[in-house]
Amino acid sequence: MRRISLPLGNAGDGKTAMKRSLLFLTLGLLLWSTFAHARAEEQRNGKEMLQQLCARCHSVGRTGASPNRQAPPFRSFSETKLYDGDFLQRLQDGYSSIHPFMPSFRFTREDAEEVLNYMRSIQVPHKPK
């Protein structure tokens, strides 16, 4: 295995320290940008799935009423549902509801994570009563 080392220069060499700081800052920004892009793509995929499967009854965006008055907008789901450790698994096992007209859906793990991450991203804060 080859080892790559960065020249450290003299401890008192301000230019070397500045270059090293800029290198680490650039690498950090590149990693953050890659992560942010992947996260945005994941959320777009989640939104598209919900639009295809659920938008007939539920509002799946940040605004707008649900077409079916009895179907809550996804942005208003309680944190207890979205952060419940079993919700992701229920999406994979075949999510069903007590509502007789709601179909059952089964997601792959990757799709379930994308749906859940999108739903978390659109939540509106609950107003105290």
C-alpha positions as CSV (number, residue, x, y, z in Angstrom):
1,M,0.0,0.0,0.0
2,R,1.3,3.4,-0.9
3,R,1.3,6.2,1.6
4,I,0.6,9.7,0.5
5,S,1.8,12.5,2.7
6,L,1.4,16.2,2.5
7,P,4.5,18.3,3.0
8,L,4.2,19.9,6.4
9,G,6.8,22.6,5.9
10,N,8.3,24.4,8.8
11,A,6.1,25.0,11.8
12,G,6.6,28.8,11.4
13,D,5.8,28.7,7.6
14,G,2.5,30.6,7.4
15,K,2.1,30.0,3.6
16,T,2.2,26.2,4.1
17,A,-0.3,26.4,7.0
18,M,-2.6,28.6,4.9
19,K,-2.3,26.2,1.9
20,R,-3.1,23.2,4.1
21,S,-6.1,25.0,5.7
22,L,-7.4,25.9,2.2
23,L,-6.9,22.3,1.1
24,F,-8.9,20.9,4.0
25,L,-11.6,23.6,3.6
26,T,-11.9,22.8,-0.1
27,L,-12.2,19.1,0.7
28,G,-14.8,19.7,3.3
29,L,-16.9,21.9,1.0
30,L,-16.6,19.3,-1.7
31,L,-17.9,16.5,0.6
32,W,-20.7,18.7,2.0
33,S,-21.7,19.7,-1.6
34,T,-21.8,16.0,-2.6
35,F,-23.8,15.1,0.4
36,A,-26.3,17.9,-0.1
37,H,-26.7,17.0,-3.8
38,A,-27.3,13.4,-2.9
39,R,-29.8,14.4,-0.2
40,A,-31.7,16.7,-2.6
41,E,-31.9,13.9,-5.2
42,E,-33.1,11.4,-2.6
43,Q,-35.9,13.9,-1.6
44,R,-36.9,14.4,-5.3
45,N,-37.2,10.7,-5.7
46,G,-39.3,10.4,-2.6
47,K,-41.6,13.2,-3.7
48,E,-42.0,11.6,-7.1
49,M,-43.0,8.3,-5.6
50,L,-45.6,10.0,-3.3
51,Q,-47.0,12.0,-6.2
52,Q,-47.5,8.8,-8.2
53,L,-48.9,6.7,-5.4
54,C,-50.6,9.0,-2.9
55,A,-51.4,12.4,-4.5
56,R,-54.8,11.2,-5.6
57,C,-55.9,11.6,-2.0
58,H,-53.1,13.3,0.0
59,S,-51.4,16.6,-0.4
60,V,-47.7,15.6,-0.8
61,G,-46.1,19.1,-1.0
62,R,-45.3,21.9,1.3
63,T,-48.6,23.6,0.5
64,G,-52.1,22.8,-0.8
65,A,-55.1,20.9,0.5
66,S,-55.5,17.2,0.1
67,P,-57.9,16.2,-2.7
68,N,-59.6,13.9,-0.2
69,R,-60.7,15.9,2.9
70,Q,-60.2,12.8,5.1
71,A,-56.6,12.3,3.9
72,P,-54.2,14.4,5.9
73,P,-51.5,16.4,4.1
74,F,-48.2,14.7,4.4
75,R,-46.6,17.9,5.7
76,S,-48.8,17.6,8.8
77,F,-47.8,14.1,9.9
78,S,-46.8,14.1,13.5
79,E,-43.2,13.7,14.5
80,T,-44.1,10.6,16.5
81,K,-45.2,8.9,13.2
82,L,-42.2,10.0,11.1
83,Y,-39.6,9.4,13.8
84,D,-41.1,6.2,15.0
85,G,-38.5,3.5,14.5
86,D,-41.1,1.2,13.0
87,F,-42.5,3.5,10.3
88,L,-39.6,2.8,7.9
89,Q,-40.1,-0.9,8.4
90,R,-43.9,-0.6,8.0
91,L,-43.3,1.1,4.6
92,Q,-41.1,-1.9,3.6
93,D,-43.5,-4.6,4.9
94,G,-46.5,-3.1,3.2
95,Y,-48.0,0.1,4.7
96,S,-51.7,-0.2,5.2
97,S,-54.3,1.9,7.0
98,I,-57.6,1.5,8.8
99,H,-59.2,3.5,6.0
100,P,-61.0,1.0,3.8
101,F,-60.2,2.9,0.5
102,M,-56.5,3.4,1.1
103,P,-54.5,0.8,-0.8
104,S,-51.5,-1.0,0.7
105,F,-48.0,0.0,-0.5
106,R,-44.7,-1.9,-0.2
107,F,-41.4,-0.1,-0.7
108,T,-37.8,-1.3,-1.0
109,R,-35.6,-0.1,1.8
110,E,-34.0,2.5,-0.4
111,D,-37.4,3.8,-1.6
112,A,-38.8,3.8,2.0
113,E,-35.8,5.9,3.1
114,E,-36.3,8.4,0.2
115,V,-40.0,8.7,1.0
116,L,-39.4,9.2,4.7
117,N,-36.6,11.7,4.2
118,Y,-38.8,13.7,1.8
119,M,-41.7,13.6,4.3
120,R,-39.5,14.8,7.1
121,S,-38.2,17.7,4.9
122,I,-41.7,19.1,4.3
123,Q,-43.0,19.0,7.9
124,V,-44.5,22.2,9.2
125,P,-44.0,23.0,12.9
126,H,-47.0,22.2,15.1
127,K,-48.5,25.3,16.6
128,P,-49.1,25.0,20.4
129,K,-52.7,24.9,21.4
